[in-house]
C-alpha cells in the first residue's frame, strides 16, 4: 500500500513537471509570435497557457499587451486589471493600463457628440482614496511581511524591557514594543483588506463594442441615451438573474452621468 502511494505521488509530480515544461514551451512560442507581429496567435497561445497552467501577473500582462496591439481595449483593460490584482506594485502594468484607459476615455468623449457629460469615474472620498492606496495598490503578501517584521521588532522591545537594567533602555523597549504591536496589527488589517480586494467582484469591464445603458433590465427597455465604448471600467451595483440563476443583466455605474443596465454578455467581471 505504501509503495503504491509513493508511485502515485511520483506520477503526479512527473505530470505536473511535464505540464510546466509544456506551458513554458507554449509561452516561448507565444512570445515569439508576439515579437514577429502575429498578435492573434500570441493571444491564442497565451490563453492556452492560462487554461492549462493558471494565470500569473506576467502572463496577464502579456495578454493585455497583445490585445492592445489588435485594438481590443476591452480585454486589454480586463487583463491589466487582473494582473494588478496579482501584483499591485508593478509600475509597468499600471503605466500600460493608464495609457489604454486614456484612449478609452477619449473614445467615450467622441461618442458624446457635443453632450457635456463626464466620462471619468466618480471622485473618491478621502477614506476611499486611503483604502485604494492601502488595499488596491499594495499586495497582501507585502503587508503580511511587514506585519511579521514589526511583530519581531516588538518582541525585541519586550526583551529589552524585561532583561535590561538600564532605565532609559527599558523605556525604549517598552514604548518600542507597544508601537511595534500597534503597527503590526495595522499591517495585518491592511493585509486582510488587500486580500479582500483581490477576491471582490464589484468591478467589471465593458467588453462589448459599443454598450448601451438601459433604464431597466428588460429586452424591450428604453435606452437612457448614453453609450460607453469597449474598455470602460465600471462599478457593478446590481444584477438580474434568470430562472437558472445565471446573470443576464448588470446595473453599472461609471459616474452620476452614466448609470444603467447592461447586458451580461457586454460585461466581464474583473
N, C-alpha and C positions, 0 to 999 in steps of 0.2 A: 504493500500500500504506500509506504514511504517512497519507494523507488518510483512508483507511478506518479506521485505528486511532484517529485523532483523533475521528472521528464516533462510533465505538463508545464511547470514553471519555466524550464529551459526553452520549450517550444514557444511559449508565449513571449519570452524575451527575444527570441530569434525573429518571431513575426513582427514585433514592434520595431526591432532594429532594421529589418528589411523594409518596413513601411517608411521609416525615417529616411533611409538611403534613397528609396524611390521618390519620396517627397522632395529631397534635395536635388535629385536629377531633374524632376519636373520644374522645380523653381529655377534651376540654372537654365533650362530650356526657355522658360518664360522670360527670364532676364535677357536672354539672347534675342528673343522675338521683340522685346521692348526696344532694345538698342538698335535693332535693324528697322524699326518703324512699323512692325506688324503688331499694332496695339490690340486689335481684336483677338488675335491668337494669344497674346500675352495675358489678356483678361481671362480668356477661357482656361488657360493653364494655371493661372493664379487661383482661380475659383476651384479648379480640380484639387489643388493642394489644400485649400481651405476645407473642402468637403472631406478629404481623406485624413488629413493630419491636424485639423483645427486651425485657428487663426492666431496670429501674433500681431503686435503693433507694426512691425516691419512689413509683413505680408499685406495688411490692410492699407498701409501707406503706399505700397506698390500698386495695389488695386486702384486707390484713389488717383495716383498719378496717371495710370493707363487710361482711366475713364476721363480725365481732363483732356487727354490727347484726342479722344474721339468725341469731345464736347458733350459728354453725358454728365452734366454738372450735378444732377440728382444723385447718382451713385457715387460720384466723387466726394460730395459733401458727406454722404452717408458713411463711406469708408473712412474718411478723415476723422469724423466724429467718433466712430467706433475705435479707431486707432488711439485717439486721445484718451478715451476711457481706460485703455490698457496702459498707456504711458503719457500721463498728462503733462509731464515735464519736457517732452520732445518739442523743441522750438521749431524744427524744420516742418513737422506735421502741422503745427499751429500756423506757421507762416503760409504754407500752401493752402490751408483752409481759409485763412483771411483773404488770400488772393482770389479764390473761387467765390467766396461769399460776396466780395465786392462786385464781381461780374454778375452774380445773380441779382444783387440789388439794382445794378444798372439796368438789367433786363426787366425787372419789375417796374422801374421808373418809366421805361419806354412804353410799358403796357398801360400806364395811367392815361396817356393821350390828353395831357393838359390838366387832369384832375389833381388837386392839391391834397394828396394823401401821403402819409408817412409809410415808407417801405422797410424801415428798420424795426427790430424788436423793441418791446417795451423797455423803458429805462428801469434799471434795477434800483431798489431802495438801498440804503446803507447796509442793512443787515443782509440783504440778498447778495450784495457785492462781496461782503465779508465771507458769506457761505461759499460763493463761487470761487473766491481766492483760496479758501482752505480745503474745500471738498472737491472742486471740479478741476483745479489746476495743480493739485498735489496728489500723489498716489497714496493709497492706504498703507502700502509697504514702507514708504518713506516715513510716514507718521508713526508707524509701529516701531521702526528702528529708533527714531528719536525718543519715543516713549521708553524703550528699553534702556537707552543710554542715560536718559535723565533719571530713571529709577536706580541705576547702578551708581550714579553720582550722589543720589540721595542716601544710598547705603554707606557711601564713603563719609558723608556728613555725619551720619549716625555713629559710625565708628570713631570719628574724631571727637564727638561729644562724649561718648562713653569711656574711651580709653585715654584721652589726653588729660593731663593735669594742668595745662596752661589755660587760664580762664578765657583770654581772647580767642584762642583756638577752639575751645568748647563752644563759645558763642557763634563763631563762624560755622562750626559743624552743625549746630542746632538750626540756625536760620537757613543754612545751605541745604540741609536735609528737608526742611519744611518747604522751601522754594522748589527743590527738585521734585518732591512728591506732587506738588500742585501742578507744576509744568508737565510732569509725566502723565497726570490724569487728563490734562488738556490735550496732550498729544494723542492719547488713546481715544478720547472722544472724537478728535479730528479724524483718526484712522477709521473709526466706525462710520463717520459721516461720509468719508471718501468711498468706503466700500458700499455704503447705501446708494450713493450717486451712481456707481458702476452698475448696480442692479435695477435702477429706476427705469421705468418705461413711460415717462411723462413727456418725452420729446420725440419728434419724428421729422422726416424729411420728405417733401413732396417730390415724388419720382415720376409723376405724370408730366406730359409735355407742357400743357397749359391747363392749370387746375382751377375750375370754377368753384366758388364758395356758394352754398345754398342755405336758404333760411331754415329748412327742416330736413331731416334725414329720410327723404322720400324720392322716388324716381321722378315724380312729376313736380317736385318742389321748385319754387321760383328762385332764380339766381339773384344773389344780393347785389349784383352789379360789379363785383370785383373778381379779378383773376390773378393768380400767382403762378410764377414760372417754376419750372423744374429746378430743384436745388434749394428751395426756400425751406429753412428750418423753422418749425412751428412748435408751439406747446399744445399738447393734447389735453383738452379739458372735459371731454365726454366721448362716449361711443354708443353705437346702436348695434345690437346683435340680432341674428335671425333665430329661428326656432331650434337650430342645432348648436347655438352658442357661438357661431362664427361672427366676427366683427364685420359689418357691412358698411358702416359709416363712422367717421370720426368727426367730432366737433373740435375745431382747432382755433388757435389764436396766435396771430403774429403781433398785433398791437390793437388799439381800440378801433382802428380803421378797417382791420381785416380779421373778422370773426365770423365763422360759419361752419357748415358741414361739408365734408369732402368724402368722396367715395373711398372705401378702404383700398381699392386697387391703385389709387393715386398716391398713397402714402405708405412709407416704410418706417416702422418704429426703430429708433436708434438702439 
